[in-house]
Amino acid sequence: MKKYENAEVQKFLDEISMVDAEKTDTLIEMREIIFETFPETKERIMYGGIVFFFDDEMFSGLFLNKNHVTLEFSKGFLMKDPNDFLDGKGKYRRHLKISAKEEIVNKKVSFFVQQAL
């Protein structure tokens, strides 16, 4: 597994890879999409997952669940979602549930990440 600069993130990824390698791969691939889209992103471990910040404002997070990986968007209510992939009924936050790695493409993760800021 690739080593990451943030020691907290590295420890988190190492720990979850021992529990569920497939979900870890899915989480890592989505994390890489976030950094490819917004290279200046900062990350830290919060709320039991990896959260992402741009200019000190949290905009997204990745969380491991029993049956899927959740990609949360702080301002998801503003996002275009022509296929109704986003879940959530809260005032602002929306999320994608990714159950298998191929859903990263099928549920257009890149499309949503590009709208996250």
ABEGO torsion letter per residue (X at the ends): XBBBABAAAAAAAAAAAAABAAAAAAAAAAAAAAAAABAABBBBBBGGBBBBBBGGBBABBBBBBAABBBBBBAAAAABBBAAGABBEABAABBBBBBABAAAAAAAGAAAAAAAAX
